[in-house]
Amino acid sequence: MKFAGLLVVIAGLAGPAGQSAPPPVNPFAGVRSLACTFPVYARADLAATPPQPISRQQEFTFTLDSFDFKKLRARIVGSGGATSPVSLLASQVGLTVIEQTLIGNVNMTTVFAAGSHDDTRLAVHSRHFGDPTELPSVSQAYGSCVVQK
């Protein structure tokens, strides 16, 4: 008898049959492209023990476009031209683009929905470069992306 009651409780937690949770709100759904600039970066000197942080100014820009929220794909266009399609993760928190380079390194950019001013959104770009014969080179850049509708 107790087992049957437990099944009723579990079934009630699952909700009515055929219903599913509404899809998460995508604050970037109407965006055509994002023009991103990252004027500051930090990296770690991994040869030091313990690794030492280094921060510098830089001029680093690229554009995110060709958003396909059904296939979860996008494109990055930098000074060297467009990359291969990149993976896309959209949520209420923001938009994250994950790029895998030809040799397997990973770059990740997150454009946040909160903390924006007009059409400018806060953003962070992380690079995870490795080579089988050298120390890795990792960095994180801080900046913003302007919404192009």
Residue frames as qw, qx, qy, qz and C-alpha x, y, z in Angstrom:
[[0.000, 0.885, 0.465, 0.000, 0.00, 0.00, 0.00],
 [0.295, -0.795, 0.110, 0.518, 2.83, 2.42, 0.83],
 [0.431, -0.112, 0.604, 0.661, 4.49, 1.62, -2.51],
 [0.219, 0.635, 0.648, 0.358, 1.32, 2.52, -4.45],
 [0.147, -0.937, -0.236, 0.213, 1.11, 5.84, -2.59],
 [0.414, -0.554, 0.348, 0.633, 4.71, 6.61, -3.49],
 [0.376, 0.234, 0.674, 0.591, 3.96, 5.98, -7.18],
 [0.062, 0.851, 0.508, 0.115, 1.03, 8.42, -7.01],
 [0.289, -0.861, 0.034, 0.417, 3.26, 11.11, -5.48],
 [0.431, -0.284, 0.545, 0.661, 5.98, 10.57, -8.11],
 [0.291, 0.499, 0.684, 0.446, 3.43, 10.67, -10.93],
 [0.058, -0.929, -0.355, 0.091, 2.03, 13.91, -9.52],
 [0.369, -0.690, 0.230, 0.579, 5.50, 15.48, -9.54],
 [0.433, 0.044, 0.643, 0.630, 5.91, 14.69, -13.22],
 [0.272, 0.354, -0.032, -0.894, 2.88, 16.81, -14.11],
 [0.757, 0.401, 0.322, -0.402, 0.04, 16.05, -16.50],
 [0.677, 0.051, 0.617, 0.397, 0.92, 13.75, -19.38],
 [0.481, 0.646, 0.432, 0.405, 1.79, 15.47, -22.65],
 [0.061, -0.997, -0.013, -0.040, 2.86, 18.74, -21.05],
 [0.756, 0.090, -0.127, 0.636, 6.38, 20.03, -21.26],
 [0.319, -0.662, -0.153, 0.661, 8.11, 22.99, -19.72],
 [0.410, 0.904, 0.101, -0.066, 7.99, 26.15, -21.83],
 [0.757, 0.328, -0.071, 0.561, 11.19, 26.81, -23.73],
 [0.448, -0.538, -0.178, 0.691, 13.62, 29.17, -21.98],
 [0.235, 0.950, 0.129, -0.162, 13.46, 32.81, -22.97],
 [0.712, 0.095, 0.204, 0.665, 16.20, 33.73, -25.45],
 [0.059, -0.854, -0.135, 0.499, 17.02, 37.44, -25.06],
 [0.153, -0.485, 0.538, 0.672, 19.05, 37.28, -28.30],
 [0.561, 0.385, 0.732, 0.036, 16.32, 35.77, -30.51],
 [0.423, 0.863, 0.272, -0.045, 15.88, 38.91, -32.68],
 [0.262, -0.778, 0.370, 0.434, 19.58, 39.75, -32.95],
 [0.767, 0.633, -0.100, -0.043, 21.12, 39.77, -36.46],
 [0.736, 0.310, -0.353, 0.487, 24.74, 40.12, -35.30],
 [0.555, -0.809, -0.049, 0.185, 26.94, 41.21, -32.39],
 [0.495, 0.702, -0.270, 0.435, 29.97, 43.48, -32.91],
 [0.788, -0.578, -0.126, 0.169, 32.36, 42.56, -30.10],
 [0.350, 0.727, -0.369, 0.462, 35.40, 44.39, -28.76],
 [0.834, -0.476, -0.200, 0.193, 37.71, 43.28, -25.96],
 [0.215, 0.880, -0.249, 0.343, 40.12, 46.06, -24.85],
 [0.310, -0.644, 0.624, -0.316, 41.57, 44.23, -21.81],
 [0.895, 0.031, -0.432, -0.106, 42.86, 40.70, -21.30],
 [0.480, -0.641, 0.567, -0.193, 44.49, 38.64, -18.59],
 [0.844, 0.261, -0.468, -0.036, 46.68, 35.60, -19.08],
 [0.778, -0.584, 0.233, 0.010, 48.70, 33.33, -16.88],
 [0.286, 0.677, -0.678, 0.026, 52.45, 32.86, -17.06],
 [0.963, -0.175, -0.053, -0.199, 52.35, 29.08, -16.70],
 [0.700, 0.372, -0.462, 0.397, 56.16, 28.80, -16.57],
 [0.093, -0.515, 0.489, -0.698, 56.15, 30.47, -13.14],
 [0.578, -0.306, -0.754, 0.069, 55.44, 28.50, -9.96],
 [0.442, 0.496, 0.732, -0.152, 52.77, 29.24, -9.00],
 [0.355, 0.516, 0.497, 0.601, 51.45, 30.64, -12.33],
 [0.153, -0.409, -0.204, 0.876, 51.48, 34.45, -12.37],
 [0.345, 0.773, 0.531, -0.031, 48.64, 36.59, -13.77],
 [0.276, -0.169, 0.267, 0.908, 49.47, 39.22, -16.39],
 [0.290, 0.770, 0.533, -0.196, 46.96, 41.86, -17.56],
 [0.288, -0.163, 0.367, 0.869, 47.32, 44.04, -20.66],
 [0.451, 0.601, 0.120, -0.649, 45.43, 46.36, -22.98],
 [0.391, 0.020, 0.794, 0.466, 44.70, 45.12, -26.50],
 [0.482, 0.356, -0.152, -0.786, 42.76, 45.82, -29.68],
 [0.092, 0.021, 0.986, 0.140, 40.74, 42.68, -30.34],
 [0.546, 0.276, 0.158, -0.775, 37.43, 42.67, -32.22],
 [0.018, 0.056, 0.925, 0.375, 35.20, 40.25, -34.08],
 [0.563, 0.000, -0.062, -0.824, 31.58, 39.86, -35.14],
 [0.282, 0.112, 0.942, -0.145, 29.19, 37.06, -34.25],
 [0.520, 0.274, -0.132, -0.798, 26.47, 36.44, -36.85],
 [0.556, 0.116, -0.723, -0.393, 24.51, 33.81, -38.82],
 [0.345, -0.165, 0.741, -0.551, 22.70, 32.70, -35.66],
 [0.622, -0.094, -0.641, -0.441, 20.71, 29.47, -36.09],
 [0.397, -0.367, 0.571, -0.618, 19.00, 28.84, -32.77],
 [0.934, 0.025, 0.032, -0.355, 17.40, 25.59, -34.00],
 [0.885, 0.290, -0.297, 0.211, 20.68, 23.99, -35.10],
 [0.610, -0.758, 0.069, 0.219, 22.62, 25.79, -32.32],
 [0.705, 0.136, 0.221, 0.660, 25.20, 27.19, -34.76],
 [0.040, 0.963, 0.045, -0.263, 26.67, 30.63, -35.45],
 [0.736, 0.455, 0.007, 0.502, 29.66, 32.19, -37.19],
 [0.417, -0.750, 0.031, 0.512, 32.62, 34.30, -36.00],
 [0.585, 0.698, 0.106, 0.399, 34.04, 36.88, -38.40],
 [0.528, -0.692, 0.053, 0.488, 37.40, 38.35, -37.39],
 [0.075, 0.811, -0.338, -0.471, 40.15, 40.26, -39.16],
 [0.179, -0.306, 0.866, 0.353, 41.20, 37.04, -40.91],
 [0.474, -0.027, -0.604, -0.640, 37.68, 36.36, -42.22],
 [0.797, -0.273, 0.026, -0.538, 34.98, 33.94, -41.14],
 [0.228, -0.339, 0.901, -0.148, 35.67, 30.78, -39.17],
 [0.294, -0.174, -0.906, -0.251, 33.96, 27.45, -39.58],
 [0.548, -0.579, -0.288, -0.530, 30.53, 27.27, -37.95],
 [0.094, 0.271, -0.726, 0.625, 30.72, 27.39, -34.17],
 [0.339, -0.439, -0.830, 0.064, 28.48, 25.88, -31.50],
 [0.199, -0.434, 0.009, -0.879, 25.88, 28.08, -29.86],
 [0.321, -0.399, -0.802, 0.307, 24.26, 27.90, -26.43],
 [0.174, -0.447, -0.098, -0.872, 21.41, 30.35, -25.77],
 [0.378, -0.450, -0.758, 0.284, 19.80, 30.78, -22.37],
 [0.205, -0.920, -0.320, -0.098, 18.17, 33.40, -20.20],
 [0.580, -0.640, 0.083, 0.498, 21.64, 34.26, -18.88],
 [0.075, 0.751, -0.370, -0.542, 23.15, 35.00, -22.28],
 [0.846, 0.513, -0.097, -0.106, 24.62, 33.66, -25.45],
 [0.515, -0.584, 0.582, 0.233, 27.72, 31.44, -25.46],
 [0.744, 0.602, -0.253, -0.143, 29.67, 30.59, -28.59],
 [0.710, -0.446, 0.520, 0.164, 32.16, 27.70, -28.53],
 [0.605, 0.705, -0.334, -0.159, 34.78, 27.43, -31.25],
 [0.839, -0.289, 0.396, 0.236, 37.10, 24.47, -31.75],
 [0.164, 0.771, -0.461, -0.407, 40.17, 25.30, -33.83],
 [0.784, 0.412, -0.416, -0.205, 41.58, 23.00, -36.51],
 [0.430, 0.342, -0.781, 0.297, 44.13, 21.51, -34.09],
 [0.570, -0.395, -0.718, 0.047, 41.60, 21.06, -31.28],
 [0.172, -0.056, -0.427, 0.886, 42.00, 24.17, -29.13],
 [0.112, -0.705, -0.697, -0.064, 38.87, 25.77, -27.68],
 [0.040, 0.121, -0.095, 0.987, 37.77, 29.41, -27.62],
 [0.155, -0.614, -0.773, 0.044, 34.60, 30.41, -25.79],
 [0.009, -0.199, 0.012, -0.980, 32.72, 33.73, -25.81],
 [0.124, -0.599, -0.771, 0.178, 29.78, 34.58, -23.55],
 [0.063, -0.333, -0.125, -0.932, 27.63, 37.65, -24.16],
 [0.077, -0.300, -0.794, 0.522, 25.54, 38.35, -21.07],
 [0.092, -0.676, -0.601, -0.417, 21.89, 39.45, -21.11],
 [0.412, -0.853, -0.282, 0.152, 22.15, 41.33, -17.80],
 [0.494, -0.570, 0.110, 0.647, 24.34, 44.35, -17.11],
 [0.467, 0.417, 0.470, 0.622, 23.64, 45.90, -20.48],
 [0.012, -0.601, -0.123, 0.790, 23.49, 49.55, -21.43],
 [0.512, 0.539, -0.192, -0.640, 21.24, 50.32, -24.43],
 [0.925, 0.317, -0.131, -0.166, 22.30, 47.79, -27.10],
 [0.318, 0.604, -0.685, 0.255, 25.70, 47.09, -25.53],
 [0.918, -0.343, -0.115, -0.162, 26.09, 43.80, -23.66],
 [0.351, -0.705, 0.615, -0.033, 28.92, 42.76, -21.33],
 [0.931, 0.292, -0.209, -0.074, 31.03, 39.92, -22.74],
 [0.470, -0.635, 0.605, 0.098, 34.01, 37.69, -21.94],
 [0.807, 0.487, -0.312, -0.119, 36.20, 35.71, -24.38],
 [0.656, -0.542, 0.524, 0.027, 38.37, 32.79, -23.22],
 [0.655, 0.567, -0.485, -0.119, 41.16, 31.15, -25.18],
 [0.800, -0.391, 0.454, -0.037, 42.56, 27.73, -24.34],
 [0.631, 0.659, -0.401, -0.086, 45.56, 27.18, -26.63],
 [0.744, -0.442, 0.496, 0.073, 47.71, 24.12, -26.31],
 [0.573, 0.622, -0.516, -0.138, 50.46, 22.46, -28.30],
 [0.972, -0.160, -0.169, 0.033, 51.83, 18.95, -27.75],
 [0.759, 0.175, -0.230, 0.584, 55.39, 20.29, -27.43],
 [0.159, 0.379, -0.217, 0.886, 54.97, 23.61, -25.54],
 [0.005, 0.285, 0.667, -0.688, 53.32, 25.05, -22.44],
 [0.110, 0.704, 0.677, 0.184, 49.65, 25.95, -22.95],
 [0.082, 0.068, -0.021, 0.994, 48.68, 29.58, -23.46],
 [0.136, -0.643, -0.753, -0.010, 45.42, 30.51, -21.74],
 [0.074, 0.006, -0.102, 0.992, 43.78, 33.93, -21.52],
 [0.034, 0.694, 0.712, -0.102, 40.52, 35.69, -20.86],
 [0.144, 0.189, 0.177, 0.955, 39.47, 38.98, -22.51],
 [0.000, -0.604, -0.644, 0.470, 36.89, 41.39, -21.12],
 [0.009, -0.046, 0.299, 0.953, 34.71, 43.76, -23.10],
 [0.469, 0.428, 0.461, -0.620, 31.32, 44.13, -24.71],
 [0.238, 0.217, 0.787, 0.526, 29.26, 43.38, -27.79],
 [0.307, 0.302, 0.068, -0.900, 26.90, 45.79, -29.55],
 [0.508, 0.377, 0.766, -0.113, 23.61, 44.34, -30.79],
 [0.159, 0.226, -0.480, -0.833, 22.88, 44.75, -34.52],
 [0.517, 0.333, 0.699, -0.366, 19.20, 44.09, -35.29]]
